[in-house]
Amino acid sequence: MLYNELYNDGLPLGFGVVLASNIAAMNRFSSLSQREREELIARTHGITSPEEMRNFVAEFGKSGLGIQ
């Protein structure tokens, strides 16, 4: 089972939980356009573990991962 297999309001559940625990990433995510949000969410689809998701969100919070 992929870590982000379950969805809640369009966000992969694992992504939403980890995003909510990282203020910098949450602020950056909230400033994205709809297209940019969809692009970021698409990048989470291959993430298979909580640790990998935490690392992904932490990196997004620091660097934006090339989005915005």
Order of alpha helices (4+ residues) and beta strands (2+ residues): beta-beta-alpha-alpha-alpha-alpha
